[in-house]
Amino acid sequence: MQHQSPIQRRKSRQIHVGKVAIGGDAPISVQSMTNTETRDVAATVAQIRRLEAVGADIVRVSVPSMEAAEAFKAIRAQVEVPLVADIHFDHRIALQVMQNGVDGLRINPGNIGAIDKARLVVEMAKDKGIPIRIGVNAGSLEKDLQEKYGEPTPEALVESALRHVAILDELNFHDVKISVKASDVFLAVDAYRLLAQKVDYPLHLGITEAGGLRSGTVKSAIGLGLLLNEGIGDTIRVSLAADPVEEIRVGFDILKSLHLRQKGINLIACPSCSRQEFDVIKTINALEARLEDILEPMDVSVIGCVVNGIGEAKEADIGLTGGDKRSILYYHGKQVDRIENNDIVDVLEKRIRAEVAARSAARKQG
């Protein structure tokens, strides 16, 4: 059962990164970044395909050299997902990747030298319909802003972002999205709040350098959750010192928890206690591993006993309530079967995949 989010999203102009709309009434997109050596085409393509498989909307690739820009051309030819090139300082690399099929640039126009260099990049971006993300990071603020504010502050991050925006405005370029990231949750949140009041460009959310899988997930969920709950944010990246695939999974989990986006199985499970009639933790771990390839939105409830199990099962698309030796299976709110507890994982996987197939067939007929 899908739920409508009560969140009223901030109104922002809409841009497109390849086929993906960002801002306006478009769904909040989830993205990640490769951590392979870009010149290693095979490794980078393999990682991008893994990100595509778990539903990534956009993938960013670091392009630090002209050699990497040439490799990017070969990478672009082998994957479908929109690609953003991460460029620093050298406008010539930006020009090259735009020739090589990039869908978006992450480049700060004030950091690539004279205005004439920025103009060359903007003119080609206009011609090819390529948007630009201005990305401000608390760890790399301009020296004069560091001196002015003494330390990274929300005002400093926003002033830096608006400097770059002003350059693009002067060049009559408006296919822009902006990020003002920091590793400190409160600093990032306050910076985004301030920026959201000053521009109508779409905002790319992230808590940068958030940490490892567990700690980074917690920090990102808190920071992004606060902003998303206020309607701020049009595309997100969960920055983790972990496999980039986990960034996509966590990103969608955050959006699912706020009813902002549904993709994949939403497993509802009890924390387990002495009332459980089967090993709930082992069951959930097995189901997550088996079902990670499914992108169809679906609520699946797996509860170890009847105390909360029946109520949760009736609300889910597919639900299971623990019982002695045999557990009760629900389908769209109705009891349909009893399952031997040793067979729970196999039966649920079969049921879920059958439901996915039925929905797919119904869409084709409709």
Secondary structure as the mmCIF struct_conf table of DSSP 4:
data_model
#
loop_
_struct_conf.conf_type_id
_struct_conf.id
_struct_conf.beg_label_comp_id
_struct_conf.beg_label_asym_id
_struct_conf.beg_label_seq_id
_struct_conf.end_label_comp_id
_struct_conf.end_label_asym_id
_struct_conf.end_label_seq_id
HELX_LH_PP_P HELX_LH_PP_P1 ARG A 9 LYS A 11
STRN STRN1 ILE A 15 VAL A 17
TURN_TY1_P TURN_TY1_P1 GLY A 18 LYS A 19
STRN STRN2 VAL A 20 ILE A 22
BEND BEND1 GLY A 23 GLY A 23
TURN_TY1_P TURN_TY1_P2 GLY A 24 ASP A 25
BEND BEND2 ALA A 26 ALA A 26
HELX_LH_PP_P HELX_LH_PP_P2 PRO A 27 ILE A 28
STRN STRN3 SER A 29 MET A 33
BEND BEND3 THR A 36 THR A 36
TURN_TY1_P TURN_TY1_P3 THR A 38 ARG A 39
HELX_RH_AL_P HELX_RH_AL_P1 VAL A 41 ALA A 53
TURN_TY1_P TURN_TY1_P4 VAL A 54 GLY A 55
BEND BEND4 ASP A 57 ASP A 57
STRN STRN4 ILE A 58 SER A 62
BEND BEND5 SER A 65 SER A 65
HELX_RH_AL_P HELX_RH_AL_P2 MET A 66 ARG A 76
TURN_TY1_P TURN_TY1_P5 ALA A 77 GLN A 78
BEND BEND6 VAL A 81 VAL A 81
STRN STRN5 LEU A 83 ASP A 86
BEND BEND7 PHE A 89 PHE A 89
HELX_RH_AL_P HELX_RH_AL_P3 HIS A 91 GLN A 99
TURN_TY1_P TURN_TY1_P6 ASN A 100 GLY A 101
BEND BEND8 ASP A 103 ASP A 103
STRN STRN6 GLY A 104 ARG A 106
HELX_RH_3T_P HELX_RH_3T_P1 PRO A 109 ASN A 111
BEND BEND9 ILE A 112 ALA A 114
HELX_RH_AL_P HELX_RH_AL_P4 ILE A 115 LYS A 128
TURN_TY1_P TURN_TY1_P7 GLY A 129 GLY A 129
STRN STRN7 ILE A 132 ASN A 137
HELX_RH_3T_P HELX_RH_3T_P2 ALA A 138 SER A 140
HELX_RH_AL_P HELX_RH_AL_P5 LYS A 143 TYR A 149
BEND BEND10 GLY A 150 GLU A 151
HELX_RH_AL_P HELX_RH_AL_P6 PRO A 154 GLU A 170
TURN_TY1_P TURN_TY1_P8 LEU A 171 ASN A 172
STRN STRN8 VAL A 176 LYS A 181
STRN STRN9 ALA A 182 ALA A 182
BEND BEND11 SER A 183 ASP A 184
HELX_RH_AL_P HELX_RH_AL_P7 VAL A 185 LYS A 198
BEND BEND12 TYR A 201 TYR A 201
STRN STRN10 LEU A 203 LEU A 203
STRN STRN11 HIS A 204 LEU A 205
STRN STRN12 ILE A 207 ILE A 207
TURN_TY1_P TURN_TY1_P9 THR A 208 GLU A 209
BEND BEND13 GLY A 212 GLY A 212
HELX_RH_AL_P HELX_RH_AL_P8 LEU A 213 ASN A 229
TURN_TY1_P TURN_TY1_P10 GLU A 230 GLY A 231
BEND BEND14 ASP A 234 ASP A 234
STRN STRN13 THR A 235 ARG A 237
BEND BEND15 ALA A 241 ALA A 242
HELX_RH_AL_P HELX_RH_AL_P9 PRO A 244 SER A 257
TURN_TY1_P TURN_TY1_P11 LEU A 258 HIS A 259
BEND BEND16 LEU A 260 LEU A 260
BEND BEND17 GLY A 264 GLY A 264
STRN STRN14 ILE A 265 ALA A 269
TURN_TY1_P TURN_TY1_P12 SER A 274 ARG A 275
BEND BEND18 GLU A 277 PHE A 278
HELX_RH_AL_P HELX_RH_AL_P10 VAL A 280 LEU A 291
TURN_TY1_P TURN_TY1_P13 GLU A 292 ASP A 293
BEND BEND19 GLU A 296 GLU A 296
STRN STRN15 MET A 298 ILE A 303
BEND BEND20 GLY A 304 CYS A 305
HELX_RH_AL_P HELX_RH_AL_P11 VAL A 306 GLU A 315
BEND BEND21 ALA A 316 ASP A 317
STRN STRN16 ILE A 318 THR A 321
BEND BEND22 ASP A 324 LYS A 325
STRN STRN17 ARG A 326 TYR A 331
TURN_TY1_P TURN_TY1_P14 HIS A 332 GLY A 333
STRN STRN18 LYS A 334 GLU A 340
HELX_RH_3T_P HELX_RH_3T_P3 ASN A 341 ASP A 343
HELX_RH_AL_P HELX_RH_AL_P12 ILE A 344 GLN A 365
#
